Amino acid sequence: MNILVCNVPQAPCPPDQQALLTFTQVEDFAALGITPEVVLAAYVFGASSVVVWWFLGYCIALAIKAVSKA
């Protein structure tokens, strides 16, 4: 099984920067650009977006309760 990857962070990927990797080469995550910093950034983004949306919902619920009591 071969996987097409791009060697530069550019969209669309230039044809001269494309490469076919085998499954054993794909197991090397650092070669694909998946580093601990990238994983941490993705986790922080996901966790913070959950907290932000929860807090927004909480504030809306408080506002609705305050208006209904008035």
PDB file of N, CA, C, O and CB in Angstrom:
ATOM      1  N   MET A   1       0.844  -1.171   0.000  1.00  0.00           N
ATOM      2  CA  MET A   1       0.000   0.000   0.000  1.00  0.00           C
ATOM      3  C   MET A   1       0.894   1.240   0.000  1.00  0.00           C
ATOM      4  O   MET A   1       1.798   1.355   0.827  1.00  0.00           O
ATOM      5  CB  MET A   1      -0.963  -0.005   1.220  1.00  0.00           C
ATOM      6  N   ASN A   2       0.647   2.143  -0.904  1.00  0.00           N
ATOM      7  CA  ASN A   2       1.419   3.373  -0.997  1.00  0.00           C
ATOM      8  C   ASN A   2       0.536   4.558  -0.621  1.00  0.00           C
ATOM      9  O   ASN A   2      -0.666   4.570  -0.884  1.00  0.00           O
ATOM     10  CB  ASN A   2       2.000   3.553  -2.419  1.00  0.00           C
ATOM     11  N   ILE A   3       1.163   5.552   0.000  1.00  0.00           N
ATOM     12  CA  ILE A   3       0.453   6.754   0.426  1.00  0.00           C
ATOM     13  C   ILE A   3       1.149   7.957  -0.182  1.00  0.00           C
ATOM     14  O   ILE A   3       2.371   8.084  -0.103  1.00  0.00           O
ATOM     15  CB  ILE A   3       0.397   6.864   1.982  1.00  0.00           C
ATOM     16  N   LEU A   4       0.363   8.842  -0.790  1.00  0.00           N
ATOM     17  CA  LEU A   4       0.899  10.044  -1.416  1.00  0.00           C
ATOM     18  C   LEU A   4       1.032  11.141  -0.366  1.00  0.00           C
ATOM     19  O   LEU A   4       0.053  11.472   0.302  1.00  0.00           O
ATOM     20  CB  LEU A   4      -0.005  10.509  -2.589  1.00  0.00           C
ATOM     21  N   VAL A   5       2.213  11.706  -0.211  1.00  0.00           N
ATOM     22  CA  VAL A   5       2.461  12.773   0.750  1.00  0.00           C
ATOM     23  C   VAL A   5       3.106  13.959   0.048  1.00  0.00           C
ATOM     24  O   VAL A   5       3.669  13.832  -1.039  1.00  0.00           O
ATOM     25  CB  VAL A   5       3.354  12.276   1.905  1.00  0.00           C
ATOM     26  N   CYS A   6       3.008  15.107   0.695  1.00  0.00           N
ATOM     27  CA  CYS A   6       3.629  16.325   0.192  1.00  0.00           C
ATOM     28  C   CYS A   6       4.811  16.677   1.096  1.00  0.00           C
ATOM     29  O   CYS A   6       4.688  16.628   2.320  1.00  0.00           O
ATOM     30  CB  CYS A   6       2.598  17.501   0.128  1.00  0.00           C
ATOM     31  N   ASN A   7       5.936  17.027   0.513  1.00  0.00           N
ATOM     32  CA  ASN A   7       7.140  17.314   1.294  1.00  0.00           C
ATOM     33  C   ASN A   7       7.211  18.751   1.800  1.00  0.00           C
ATOM     34  O   ASN A   7       8.091  19.074   2.598  1.00  0.00           O
ATOM     35  CB  ASN A   7       8.356  17.022   0.469  1.00  0.00           C
ATOM     36  N   VAL A   8       6.313  19.614   1.357  1.00  0.00           N
ATOM     37  CA  VAL A   8       6.305  21.007   1.793  1.00  0.00           C
ATOM     38  C   VAL A   8       4.904  21.363   2.284  1.00  0.00           C
ATOM     39  O   VAL A   8       3.919  20.832   1.771  1.00  0.00           O
ATOM     40  CB  VAL A   8       6.750  21.959   0.640  1.00  0.00           C
ATOM     41  N   PRO A   9       4.803  22.250   3.266  1.00  0.00           N
ATOM     42  CA  PRO A   9       3.469  22.654   3.763  1.00  0.00           C
ATOM     43  C   PRO A   9       2.838  23.703   2.856  1.00  0.00           C
ATOM     44  O   PRO A   9       2.769  24.879   3.212  1.00  0.00           O
ATOM     45  CB  PRO A   9       3.570  23.205   5.202  1.00  0.00           C
ATOM     46  N   GLN A  10       2.385  23.282   1.704  1.00  0.00           N
ATOM     47  CA  GLN A  10       1.828  24.206   0.718  1.00  0.00           C
ATOM     48  C   GLN A  10       0.607  23.544   0.080  1.00  0.00           C
ATOM     49  O   GLN A  10       0.619  22.351  -0.223  1.00  0.00           O
ATOM     50  CB  GLN A  10       2.896  24.594  -0.370  1.00  0.00           C
ATOM     51  N   ALA A  11      -0.429  24.324  -0.114  1.00  0.00           N
ATOM     52  CA  ALA A  11      -1.627  23.796  -0.756  1.00  0.00           C
ATOM     53  C   ALA A  11      -1.944  24.642  -1.975  1.00  0.00           C
ATOM     54  O   ALA A  11      -2.031  25.861  -1.829  1.00  0.00           O
ATOM     55  CB  ALA A  11      -2.828  23.772   0.226  1.00  0.00           C
ATOM     56  N   PRO A  12      -2.116  24.114  -3.115  1.00  0.00           N
ATOM     57  CA  PRO A  12      -1.941  22.706  -3.474  1.00  0.00           C
ATOM     58  C   PRO A  12      -0.464  22.343  -3.550  1.00  0.00           C
ATOM     59  O   PRO A  12       0.397  23.195  -3.773  1.00  0.00           O
ATOM     60  CB  PRO A  12      -2.625  22.404  -4.812  1.00  0.00           C
ATOM     61  N   CYS A  13      -0.198  21.070  -3.360  1.00  0.00           N
ATOM     62  CA  CYS A  13       1.185  20.594  -3.335  1.00  0.00           C
ATOM     63  C   CYS A  13       1.767  20.604  -4.749  1.00  0.00           C
ATOM     64  O   CYS A  13       1.143  20.083  -5.674  1.00  0.00           O
ATOM     65  CB  CYS A  13       1.264  19.169  -2.725  1.00  0.00           C
ATOM     66  N   PRO A  14       2.955  21.191  -4.928  1.00  0.00           N
ATOM     67  CA  PRO A  14       3.583  21.164  -6.250  1.00  0.00           C
ATOM     68  C   PRO A  14       3.906  19.723  -6.655  1.00  0.00           C
ATOM     69  O   PRO A  14       4.285  18.918  -5.805  1.00  0.00           O
ATOM     70  CB  PRO A  14       4.869  22.028  -6.261  1.00  0.00           C
ATOM     71  N   PRO A  15       3.763  19.394  -7.921  1.00  0.00           N
ATOM     72  CA  PRO A  15       4.012  18.007  -8.355  1.00  0.00           C
ATOM     73  C   PRO A  15       5.426  17.519  -8.066  1.00  0.00           C
ATOM     74  O   PRO A  15       5.623  16.329  -7.820  1.00  0.00           O
ATOM     75  CB  PRO A  15       3.747  17.883  -9.830  1.00  0.00           C
ATOM     76  N   ASP A  16       6.417  18.413  -8.090  1.00  0.00           N
ATOM     77  CA  ASP A  16       7.785  17.963  -7.827  1.00  0.00           C
ATOM     78  C   ASP A  16       8.052  17.713  -6.346  1.00  0.00           C
ATOM     79  O   ASP A  16       9.101  17.165  -6.005  1.00  0.00           O
ATOM     80  CB  ASP A  16       8.768  18.982  -8.349  1.00  0.00           C
ATOM     81  N   GLN A  17       7.140  18.095  -5.459  1.00  0.00           N
ATOM     82  CA  GLN A  17       7.308  17.885  -4.034  1.00  0.00           C
ATOM     83  C   GLN A  17       6.465  16.712  -3.506  1.00  0.00           C
ATOM     84  O   GLN A  17       6.438  16.470  -2.300  1.00  0.00           O
ATOM     85  CB  GLN A  17       6.951  19.151  -3.293  1.00  0.00           C
ATOM     86  N   GLN A  18       5.789  15.997  -4.385  1.00  0.00           N
ATOM     87  CA  GLN A  18       4.981  14.856  -3.984  1.00  0.00           C
ATOM     88  C   GLN A  18       5.832  13.601  -3.966  1.00  0.00           C
ATOM     89  O   GLN A  18       6.750  13.443  -4.770  1.00  0.00           O
ATOM     90  CB  GLN A  18       3.782  14.679  -4.922  1.00  0.00           C
ATOM     91  N   ALA A  19       5.509  12.698  -3.023  1.00  0.00           N
ATOM     92  CA  ALA A  19       6.255  11.450  -2.923  1.00  0.00           C
ATOM     93  C   ALA A  19       5.307  10.330  -2.510  1.00  0.00           C
ATOM     94  O   ALA A  19       4.333  10.545  -1.789  1.00  0.00           O
ATOM     95  CB  ALA A  19       7.427  11.581  -1.913  1.00  0.00           C
ATOM     96  N   LEU A  20       5.618   9.145  -2.983  1.00  0.00           N
ATOM     97  CA  LEU A  20       4.873   7.957  -2.593  1.00  0.00           C
ATOM     98  C   LEU A  20       5.657   7.234  -1.508  1.00  0.00           C
ATOM     99  O   LEU A  20       6.832   6.918  -1.694  1.00  0.00           O
ATOM    100  CB  LEU A  20       4.613   7.023  -3.814  1.00  0.00           C
ATOM    101  N   LEU A  21       5.016   6.973  -0.381  1.00  0.00           N
ATOM    102  CA  LEU A  21       5.655   6.261   0.709  1.00  0.00           C
ATOM    103  C   LEU A  21       4.956   4.930   0.925  1.00  0.00           C
ATOM    104  O   LEU A  21       3.743   4.815   0.747  1.00  0.00           O
ATOM    105  CB  LEU A  21       5.641   7.101   1.996  1.00  0.00           C
ATOM    106  N   THR A  22       5.727   3.935   1.307  1.00  0.00           N
ATOM    107  CA  THR A  22       5.138   2.645   1.645  1.00  0.00           C
ATOM    108  C   THR A  22       4.619   2.700   3.068  1.00  0.00           C
ATOM    109  O   THR A  22       4.899   3.648   3.801  1.00  0.00           O
ATOM    110  CB  THR A  22       6.165   1.497   1.477  1.00  0.00           C
ATOM    111  N   PHE A  23       3.859   1.681   3.463  1.00  0.00           N
ATOM    112  CA  PHE A  23       3.273   1.665   4.800  1.00  0.00           C
ATOM    113  C   PHE A  23       4.355   1.664   5.881  1.00  0.00           C
ATOM    114  O   PHE A  23       4.176   2.297   6.922  1.00  0.00           O
ATOM    115  CB  PHE A  23       2.365   0.443   4.966  1.00  0.00           C
ATOM    116  N   THR A  24       5.464   0.975   5.659  1.00  0.00           N
ATOM    117  CA  THR A  24       6.521   0.942   6.668  1.00  0.00           C
ATOM    118  C   THR A  24       7.186   2.306   6.828  1.00  0.00           C
ATOM    119  O   THR A  24       7.626   2.656   7.924  1.00  0.00           O
ATOM    120  CB  THR A  24       7.567  -0.106   6.303  1.00  0.00           C
ATOM    121  N   GLN A  25       7.262   3.070   5.755  1.00  0.00           N
ATOM    122  CA  GLN A  25       7.827   4.416   5.854  1.00  0.00           C
ATOM    123  C   GLN A  25       6.865   5.366   6.550  1.00  0.00           C
ATOM    124  O   GLN A  25       7.295   6.323   7.194  1.00  0.00           O
ATOM    125  CB  GLN A  25       8.177   4.953   4.466  1.00  0.00           C
ATOM    126  N   VAL A  26       5.574   5.111   6.429  1.00  0.00           N
ATOM    127  CA  VAL A  26       4.574   5.983   7.041  1.00  0.00           C
ATOM    128  C   VAL A  26       4.561   5.820   8.554  1.00  0.00           C
ATOM    129  O   VAL A  26       4.128   6.725   9.267  1.00  0.00           O
ATOM    130  CB  VAL A  26       3.186   5.690   6.469  1.00  0.00           C
ATOM    131  N   GLU A  27       5.025   4.689   9.052  1.00  0.00           N
ATOM    132  CA  GLU A  27       5.059   4.479  10.495  1.00  0.00           C
ATOM    133  C   GLU A  27       5.990   5.452  11.198  1.00  0.00           C
ATOM    134  O   GLU A  27       5.879   5.639  12.409  1.00  0.00           O
ATOM    135  CB  GLU A  27       5.479   3.064  10.800  1.00  0.00           C
ATOM    136  N   ASP A  28       6.906   6.075  10.466  1.00  0.00           N
ATOM    137  CA  ASP A  28       7.784   7.098  11.037  1.00  0.00           C
ATOM    138  C   ASP A  28       7.023   8.422  11.025  1.00  0.00           C
ATOM    139  O   ASP A  28       7.022   9.142  10.026  1.00  0.00           O
ATOM    140  CB  ASP A  28       9.143   7.210  10.236  1.00  0.00           C
ATOM    141  N   PHE A  29       6.377   8.732  12.145  1.00  0.00           N
ATOM    142  CA  PHE A  29       5.515   9.908  12.216  1.00  0.00           C
ATOM    143  C   PHE A  29       6.285  11.212  12.030  1.00  0.00           C
ATOM    144  O   PHE A  29       5.749  12.165  11.463  1.00  0.00           O
ATOM    145  CB  PHE A  29       4.791   9.932  13.540  1.00  0.00           C
ATOM    146  N   ALA A  30       7.520  11.270  12.492  1.00  0.00           N
ATOM    147  CA  ALA A  30       8.310  12.489  12.345  1.00  0.00           C
ATOM    148  C   ALA A  30       8.567  12.798  10.869  1.00  0.00           C
ATOM    149  O   ALA A  30       8.649  13.964  10.482  1.00  0.00           O
ATOM    150  CB  ALA A  30       9.642  12.357  13.099  1.00  0.00           C
ATOM    151  N   ALA A  31       8.694  11.758  10.052  1.00  0.00           N
ATOM    152  CA  ALA A  31       8.904  11.977   8.622  1.00  0.00           C
ATOM    153  C   ALA A  31       7.666  12.578   7.976  1.00  0.00           C
ATOM    154  O   ALA A  31       7.765  13.271   6.964  1.00  0.00           O
ATOM    155  CB  ALA A  31       9.273  10.665   7.927  1.00  0.00           C
ATOM    156  N   LEU A  32       6.501  12.317   8.557  1.00  0.00           N
ATOM    157  CA  LEU A  32       5.257  12.884   8.036  1.00  0.00           C
ATOM    158  C   LEU A  32       4.963  14.260   8.612  1.00  0.00           C
ATOM    159  O   LEU A  32       4.008  14.913   8.191  1.00  0.00           O
ATOM    160  CB  LEU A  32       4.101  11.956   8.330  1.00  0.00           C
ATOM    161  N   GLY A  33       5.768  14.712   9.567  1.00  0.00           N
ATOM    162  CA  GLY A  33       5.553  16.021  10.169  1.00  0.00           C
ATOM    163  C   GLY A  33       4.697  15.970  11.415  1.00  0.00           C
ATOM    164  O   GLY A  33       4.284  17.013  11.921  1.00  0.00           O
ATOM    165  N   ILE A  34       4.420  14.768  11.926  1.00  0.00           N
ATOM    166  CA  ILE A  34       3.636  14.641  13.152  1.00  0.00           C
ATOM    167  C   ILE A  34       4.615  14.590  14.317  1.00  0.00           C
ATOM    168  O   ILE A  34       5.223  13.556  14.594  1.00  0.00           O
ATOM    169  CB  ILE A  34       2.712  13.365  13.123  1.00  0.00           C
ATOM    170  N   THR A  35       4.753  15.713  14.986  1.00  0.00           N
ATOM    171  CA  THR A  35       5.684  15.828  16.105  1.00  0.00           C
ATOM    172  C   THR A  35       4.889  16.000  17.400  1.00  0.00           C
ATOM    173  O   THR A  35       3.690  16.274  17.351  1.00  0.00           O
ATOM    174  CB  THR A  35       6.669  17.022  15.895  1.00  0.00           C
ATOM    175  N   PRO A  36       5.531  15.845  18.540  1.00  0.00           N
ATOM    176  CA  PRO A  36       4.820  16.051  19.801  1.00  0.00           C
ATOM    177  C   PRO A  36       4.217  17.449  19.921  1.00  0.00           C
ATOM    178  O   PRO A  36       3.159  17.615  20.528  1.00  0.00           O
ATOM    179  CB  PRO A  36       5.755  15.807  20.960  1.00  0.00           C
ATOM    180  N   GLU A  37       4.871  18.442  19.355  1.00  0.00           N
ATOM    181  CA  GLU A  37       4.343  19.803  19.412  1.00  0.00           C
ATOM    182  C   GLU A  37       3.042  19.923  18.625  1.00  0.00           C
ATOM    183  O   GLU A  37       2.117  20.609  19.059  1.00  0.00           O
ATOM    184  CB  GLU A  37       5.375  20.796  18.874  1.00  0.00           C
ATOM    185  N   VAL A  38       2.964  19.266  17.480  1.00  0.00           N
ATOM    186  CA  VAL A  38       1.755  19.302  16.655  1.00  0.00           C
ATOM    187  C   VAL A  38       0.609  18.587  17.361  1.00  0.00           C
ATOM    188  O   VAL A  38      -0.525  19.067  17.351  1.00  0.00           O
ATOM    189  CB  VAL A  38       2.016  18.661  15.279  1.00  0.00           C
ATOM    190  N   VAL A  39       0.899  17.449  17.970  1.00  0.00           N
ATOM    191  CA  VAL A  39      -0.130  16.701  18.702  1.00  0.00           C
ATOM    192  C   VAL A  39      -0.617  17.524  19.885  1.00  0.00           C
ATOM    193  O   VAL A  39      -1.822  17.584  20.134  1.00  0.00           O
ATOM    194  CB  VAL A  39       0.416  15.330  19.184  1.00  0.00           C
ATOM    195  N   LEU A  40       0.284  18.157  20.615  1.00  0.00           N
ATOM    196  CA  LEU A  40      -0.100  18.991  21.751  1.00  0.00           C
ATOM    197  C   LEU A  40      -0.949  20.173  21.300  1.00  0.00           C
ATOM    198  O   LEU A  40      -1.940  20.507  21.950  1.00  0.00           O
ATOM    199  CB  LEU A  40       1.144  19.489  22.493  1.00  0.00           C
ATOM    200  N   ALA A  41      -0.577  20.800  20.207  1.00  0.00           N
ATOM    201  CA  ALA A  41      -1.352  21.933  19.703  1.00  0.00           C
ATOM    202  C   ALA A  41      -2.755  21.498  19.304  1.00  0.00           C
ATOM    203  O   ALA A  41      -3.720  22.215  19.572  1.00  0.00           O
ATOM    204  CB  ALA A  41      -0.642  22.580  18.509  1.00  0.00           C
ATOM    205  N   ALA A  42      -2.886  20.345  18.674  1.00  0.00           N
ATOM    206  CA  ALA A  42      -4.210  19.844  18.291  1.00  0.00           C
ATOM    207  C   ALA A  42      -5.044  19.531  19.525  1.00  0.00           C
ATOM    208  O   ALA A  42      -6.237  19.832  19.560  1.00  0.00           O
ATOM    209  CB  ALA A  42      -4.081  18.592  17.408  1.00  0.00           C
ATOM    210  N   TYR A  43      -4.429  18.929  20.537  1.00  0.00           N
ATOM    211  CA  TYR A  43      -5.154  18.598  21.764  1.00  0.00           C
ATOM    212  C   TYR A  43      -5.603  19.871  22.488  1.00  0.00           C
ATOM    213  O   TYR A  43      -6.745  19.956  22.941  1.00  0.00           O
ATOM    214  CB  TYR A  43      -4.273  17.735  22.694  1.00  0.00           C
ATOM    215  N   VAL A  44      -4.723  20.847  22.597  1.00  0.00           N
ATOM    216  CA  VAL A  44      -5.071  22.097  23.272  1.00  0.00           C
ATOM    217  C   VAL A  44      -6.182  22.822  22.519  1.00  0.00           C
ATOM    218  O   VAL A  44      -7.098  23.362  23.140  1.00  0.00           O
ATOM    219  CB  VAL A  44      -3.835  23.004  23.400  1.00  0.00           C
ATOM    220  N   PHE A  45      -6.111  22.841  21.207  1.00  0.00           N
ATOM    221  CA  PHE A  45      -7.164  23.471  20.416  1.00  0.00           C
ATOM    222  C   PHE A  45      -8.507  22.788  20.652  1.00  0.00           C
ATOM    223  O   PHE A  45      -9.515  23.462  20.865  1.00  0.00           O
ATOM    224  CB  PHE A  45      -6.807  23.433  18.927  1.00  0.00           C
ATOM    225  N   GLY A  46      -8.527  21.474  20.617  1.00  0.00           N
ATOM    226  CA  GLY A  46      -9.769  20.737  20.826  1.00  0.00           C
ATOM    227  C   GLY A  46     -10.325  20.928  22.226  1.00  0.00           C
ATOM    228  O   GLY A  46     -11.519  21.180  22.390  1.00  0.00           O
ATOM    229  N   ALA A  47      -9.471  20.813  23.237  1.00  0.00           N
ATOM    230  CA  ALA A  47      -9.930  20.958  24.617  1.00  0.00           C
ATOM    231  C   ALA A  47     -10.401  22.383  24.888  1.00  0.00           C
ATOM    232  O   ALA A  47     -11.412  22.582  25.562  1.00  0.00           O
ATOM    233  CB  ALA A  47      -8.812  20.577  25.595  1.00  0.00           C
ATOM    234  N   SER A  48      -9.690  23.363  24.376  1.00  0.00           N
ATOM    235  CA  SER A  48     -10.099  24.748  24.635  1.00  0.00           C
ATOM    236  C   SER A  48     -11.392  25.091  23.896  1.00  0.00           C
ATOM    237  O   SER A  48     -12.198  25.874  24.399  1.00  0.00           O
ATOM    238  CB  SER A  48      -8.984  25.721  24.218  1.00  0.00           C
ATOM    239  N   SER A  49     -11.601  24.518  22.715  1.00  0.00           N
ATOM    240  CA  SER A  49     -12.860  24.801  22.021  1.00  0.00           C
ATOM    241  C   SER A  49     -14.036  24.187  22.771  1.00  0.00           C
ATOM    242  O   SER A  49     -15.117  24.777  22.793  1.00  0.00           O
ATOM    243  CB  SER A  49     -12.816  24.267  20.575  1.00  0.00           C
ATOM    244  N   VAL A  50     -13.858  23.029  23.382  1.00  0.00           N
ATOM    245  CA  VAL A  50     -14.922  22.440  24.196  1.00  0.00           C
ATOM    246  C   VAL A  50     -15.230  23.325  25.389  1.00  0.00           C
ATOM    247  O   VAL A  50     -16.398  23.561  25.699  1.00  0.00           O
ATOM    248  CB  VAL A  50     -14.531  21.032  24.668  1.00  0.00           C
ATOM    249  N   VAL A  51     -14.207  23.813  26.056  1.00  0.00           N
ATOM    250  CA  VAL A  51     -14.407  24.665  27.236  1.00  0.00           C
ATOM    251  C   VAL A  51     -15.069  25.979  26.836  1.00  0.00           C
ATOM    252  O   VAL A  51     -15.955  26.458  27.544  1.00  0.00           O
ATOM    253  CB  VAL A  51     -13.061  24.939  27.946  1.00  0.00           C
ATOM    254  N   VAL A  52     -14.664  26.559  25.738  1.00  0.00           N
ATOM    255  CA  VAL A  52     -15.254  27.828  25.284  1.00  0.00           C
ATOM    256  C   VAL A  52     -16.733  27.655  24.984  1.00  0.00           C
ATOM    257  O   VAL A  52     -17.545  28.477  25.408  1.00  0.00           O
ATOM    258  CB  VAL A  52     -14.521  28.354  24.034  1.00  0.00           C
ATOM    259  N   TRP A  53     -17.103  26.592  24.252  1.00  0.00           N
ATOM    260  CA  TRP A  53     -18.516  26.379  23.921  1.00  0.00           C
ATOM    261  C   TRP A  53     -19.333  26.041  25.162  1.00  0.00           C
ATOM    262  O   TRP A  53     -20.493  26.444  25.255  1.00  0.00           O
ATOM    263  CB  TRP A  53     -18.658  25.262  22.885  1.00  0.00           C
ATOM    264  N   TRP A  54     -18.752  25.302  26.128  1.00  0.00           N
ATOM    265  CA  TRP A  54     -19.453  25.026  27.379  1.00  0.00           C
ATOM    266  C   TRP A  54     -19.700  26.342  28.127  1.00  0.00           C
ATOM    267  O   TRP A  54     -20.803  26.577  28.622  1.00  0.00           O
ATOM    268  CB  TRP A  54     -18.638  24.032  28.262  1.00  0.00           C
ATOM    269  N   PHE A  55     -18.682  27.193  28.210  1.00  0.00           N
ATOM    270  CA  PHE A  55     -18.815  28.450  28.930  1.00  0.00           C
ATOM    271  C   PHE A  55     -19.836  29.358  28.255  1.00  0.00           C
ATOM    272  O   PHE A  55     -20.603  30.035  28.939  1.00  0.00           O
ATOM    273  CB  PHE A  55     -17.463  29.155  29.026  1.00  0.00           C
ATOM    274  N   LEU A  56     -19.858  29.381  26.934  1.00  0.00           N
ATOM    275  CA  LEU A  56     -20.839  30.174  26.205  1.00  0.00           C
ATOM    276  C   LEU A  56     -22.259  29.681  26.506  1.00  0.00           C
ATOM    277  O   LEU A  56     -23.163  30.488  26.727  1.00  0.00           O
ATOM    278  CB  LEU A  56     -20.559  30.116  24.690  1.00  0.00           C
ATOM    279  N   GLY A  57     -22.452  28.383  26.515  1.00  0.00           N
ATOM    280  CA  GLY A  57     -23.756  27.822  26.855  1.00  0.00           C
ATOM    281  C   GLY A  57     -24.149  28.129  28.286  1.00  0.00           C
ATOM    282  O   GLY A  57     -25.315  28.408  28.563  1.00  0.00           O
ATOM    283  N   TYR A  58     -23.197  28.082  29.192  1.00  0.00           N
ATOM    284  CA  TYR A  58     -23.449  28.395  30.589  1.00  0.00           C
ATOM    285  C   TYR A  58     -23.876  29.863  30.753  1.00  0.00           C
ATOM    286  O   TYR A  58     -24.814  30.163  31.492  1.00  0.00           O
ATOM    287  CB  TYR A  58     -22.195  28.102  31.433  1.00  0.00           C
ATOM    288  N   CYS A  59     -23.188  30.759  30.065  1.00  0.00           N
ATOM    289  CA  CYS A  59     -23.537  32.186  30.134  1.00  0.00           C
ATOM    290  C   CYS A  59     -24.924  32.440  29.548  1.00  0.00           C
ATOM    291  O   CYS A  59     -25.686  33.241  30.090  1.00  0.00           O
ATOM    292  CB  CYS A  59     -22.488  33.034  29.388  1.00  0.00           C
ATOM    293  N   ILE A  60     -25.253  31.781  28.469  1.00  0.00           N
ATOM    294  CA  ILE A  60     -26.584  31.939  27.871  1.00  0.00           C
ATOM    295  C   ILE A  60     -27.651  31.426  28.825  1.00  0.00           C
ATOM    296  O   ILE A  60     -28.703  32.049  28.968  1.00  0.00           O
ATOM    297  CB  ILE A  60     -26.672  31.195  26.518  1.00  0.00           C
ATOM    298  N   ALA A  61     -27.392  30.287  29.484  1.00  0.00           N
ATOM    299  CA  ALA A  61     -28.349  29.752  30.454  1.00  0.00           C
ATOM    300  C   ALA A  61     -28.540  30.708  31.618  1.00  0.00           C
ATOM    301  O   ALA A  61     -29.667  30.883  32.082  1.00  0.00           O
ATOM    302  CB  ALA A  61     -27.886  28.389  30.969  1.00  0.00           C
ATOM    303  N   LEU A  62     -27.484  31.328  32.098  1.00  0.00           N
ATOM    304  CA  LEU A  62     -27.592  32.303  33.183  1.00  0.00           C
ATOM    305  C   LEU A  62     -28.390  33.525  32.744  1.00  0.00           C
ATOM    306  O   LEU A  62     -29.203  34.048  33.506  1.00  0.00           O
ATOM    307  CB  LEU A  62     -26.200  32.730  33.660  1.00  0.00           C
ATOM    308  N   ALA A  63     -28.158  33.977  31.515  1.00  0.00           N
ATOM    309  CA  ALA A  63     -28.879  35.124  31.000  1.00  0.00           C
ATOM    310  C   ALA A  63     -30.376  34.806  30.872  1.00  0.00           C
ATOM    311  O   ALA A  63     -31.215  35.646  31.197  1.00  0.00           O
ATOM    312  CB  ALA A  63     -28.299  35.552  29.642  1.00  0.00           C
ATOM    313  N   ILE A  64     -30.706  33.618  30.408  1.00  0.00           N
ATOM    314  CA  ILE A  64     -32.113  33.234  30.271  1.00  0.00           C
ATOM    315  C   ILE A  64     -32.776  33.173  31.643  1.00  0.00           C
ATOM    316  O   ILE A  64     -33.908  33.630  31.803  1.00  0.00           O
ATOM    317  CB  ILE A  64     -32.241  31.872  29.549  1.00  0.00           C
ATOM    318  N   LYS A  65     -32.090  32.617  32.624  1.00  0.00           N
ATOM    319  CA  LYS A  65     -32.647  32.562  33.981  1.00  0.00           C
ATOM    320  C   LYS A  65     -32.833  33.957  34.567  1.00  0.00           C
ATOM    321  O   LYS A  65     -33.828  34.223  35.242  1.00  0.00           O
ATOM    322  CB  LYS A  65     -31.740  31.733  34.894  1.00  0.00           C
ATOM    323  N   ALA A  66     -31.882  34.843  34.312  1.00  0.00           N
ATOM    324  CA  ALA A  66     -31.983  36.204  34.839  1.00  0.00           C
ATOM    325  C   ALA A  66     -33.156  36.950  34.196  1.00  0.00           C
ATOM    326  O   ALA A  66     -33.859  37.698  34.875  1.00  0.00           O
ATOM    327  CB  ALA A  66     -30.667  36.972  34.601  1.00  0.00           C
ATOM    328  N   VAL A  67     -33.366  36.755  32.919  1.00  0.00           N
ATOM    329  CA  VAL A  67     -34.465  37.434  32.237  1.00  0.00           C
ATOM    330  C   VAL A  67     -35.800  36.857  32.692  1.00  0.00           C
ATOM    331  O   VAL A  67     -36.771  37.598  32.847  1.00  0.00           O
ATOM    332  CB  VAL A  67     -34.318  37.310  30.707  1.00  0.00           C
ATOM    333  N   SER A  68     -35.859  35.561  32.905  1.00  0.00           N
ATOM    334  CA  SER A  68     -37.135  34.968  33.300  1.00  0.00           C
ATOM    335  C   SER A  68     -37.519  35.347  34.741  1.00  0.00           C
ATOM    336  O   SER A  68     -38.707  35.350  35.066  1.00  0.00           O
ATOM    337  CB  SER A  68     -37.067  33.443  33.161  1.00  0.00           C
ATOM    338  N   LYS A  69     -36.572  35.660  35.593  1.00  0.00           N
ATOM    339  CA  LYS A  69     -36.865  36.083  36.969  1.00  0.00           C
ATOM    340  C   LYS A  69     -37.288  37.545  37.022  1.00  0.00           C
ATOM    341  O   LYS A  69     -37.952  37.953  37.974  1.00  0.00           O
ATOM    342  CB  LYS A  69     -35.642  35.863  37.868  1.00  0.00           C
ATOM    343  N   ALA A  70     -36.929  38.322  36.047  1.00  0.00           N
ATOM    344  CA  ALA A  70     -37.202  39.762  36.081  1.00  0.00           C
ATOM    345  C   ALA A  70     -38.623  40.089  35.691  1.00  0.00           C
ATOM    346  O   ALA A  70     -39.005  41.259  35.672  1.00  0.00           O
ATOM    347  CB  ALA A  70     -36.254  40.493  35.171  1.00  0.00           C
TER     348      ALA A  70
END
